[in-house]
Amino acid sequence: MTDIVDELKWRGLIALSTDEDALRKAFADGPVTFYCGFDPTAPSLHLGNLVQILTMRRIQQAGHRPLGLVGGATGLIGDPKPNSERTLNSPEVVAGWVERLRGQIERFLDFDGPHAATMVNNLDWTQGMSAIEFLRDMGKYFRVNKMIAKEAVSRRLNSDAGISYTEFSYQILQGMDYLKLYEQRGCVLQTGGSDQWGNLTSGTDLIHRVHPEAVVHAIGTPLLTKADGTKFGKTESGTVWLDAEMFSPYAFYQFWLNADDRDISKFLRTFSFMSREEIEELERLTEERPQARAAQRALAEELTTLVHGADQTAAVVAASKALFGQGDGNLADLDEATLAAALSELPKIAVTELAPAVELFAQVGLVASKSAARRTVKEGGAYVNNAKVAAEDFVPAAGDLLHGRWLVLRRGKKNLAAVEVTSGA
């Protein structure tokens, strides 16, 4: 076993803790059974959830037993949003999302050996409970003044939207989760984001009221922010989902590859399973040779492999190289799905028939005008499908279309765009 508290602190993964010294002792005396909960409020988990999943993986690798909870019950209610009520999804939709999220979480945990993980669903201990039982057996332990003081609730109380009793009661349900897992499975630690701290401590407070002798813990990981002020886990196209159909492996890889140098150290420590020495070496390389983007490349390959598998990673690395004409990468060798995902990240136009290359360069915005496109051709900086355009009057042929649909245009080494021919060419 490693000193997992020191490891988590070095990686910047402990923002809040109920009692760090007591937790350190519990880990040393371990193994510790711990849990983290995930609500099925969408058909996929996202990068914010990945912080929690990988934190669970680290603690398991240090010799402790994880419980992955997917909230079939809490997902029907929804954690209070900062400014508005959640849309309540049907039980059938939530049940389907439970299975999807369960499958995503299971890929990251080890279900064999002495520290085997277990998946649980809080619907198992809530669906048979009547409203009277809930109010008598759970509600009596909660004080309304303390519930109102929780940050998520107080924000809503001070907003125009207010808060319904449904969402107000969410913290009771989450607190009950911890109590049931303590009683049924000996769980003594809950992990989660620091924005969930009020819900996490609802669980420790409830256990202490029901079992005054209990020693239980909670850890809150910090909320990640980006140096440029934009929200972590968001791109121009939206949320970075872990589901390949909702956010392509190529786009996932590019998200990490394009990480700001100011963020990469934090991202390495939060997400990578490389050793301290390896991470510190990449941090040094970023400081000395930022243009090489060695840290971004290493993290992109590691996380794309973790989330999407080695085969998908190889495909997106090949696509990334092929787009820029690097190495042995050949655009014609890329499968249609990978190429489509790669091109979706580029500026693009749709046309019904092929036109001279200089017109296409101007239409897609790689140059300001056809005359500028002609100058680019003369200077040797215009490429179609990585082949240099040698003549100003060059017109791509139907046989040049990748998978019968696309052309990849490039100006110089780094400026890319795509043309899709929809019909008539």
Buried (B, 14 or more C-beta within 10 A) or exposed (E): EEEBBEBBEEBBBBBBBBBBEEBBEBBEEBBBBBBBBBBBBBBBBBBBBBBBBBBBBBBBBBBBBBBBBBBBBBBBBBBBBEEEBBEBBEEEBBBBBBEBBBEBBEEBBEEEEEBEBBBBBBBEBBEEEEEEEBEEEBBEBBEEEBBEEBBBBBBBBEEEBEBEEBBBBBBBBBBBBBBBBBBEBEBBBBBBBBBBBBBBBBBBBBBBBBEEEBBBBBBBBBBBEBEEEEEBBBBEEEBBBBBBEBBBBBBBBBBBBEBEBEBBBBBBBBBBEBEEEEBBBBBEBBEEEEEEBBBBBBBBBBBBBBBBBEEBBEBBBBBBBBBBBEEEBEBEEBEEBBBBBBBEBBEBEEBEEBBBBBBBBBBBEBBEEBEBBBBBBEEEBBBBBBBEBEEBEBEBEEEBBBEEBBBBBBBEEEBBBBBBBEEEB
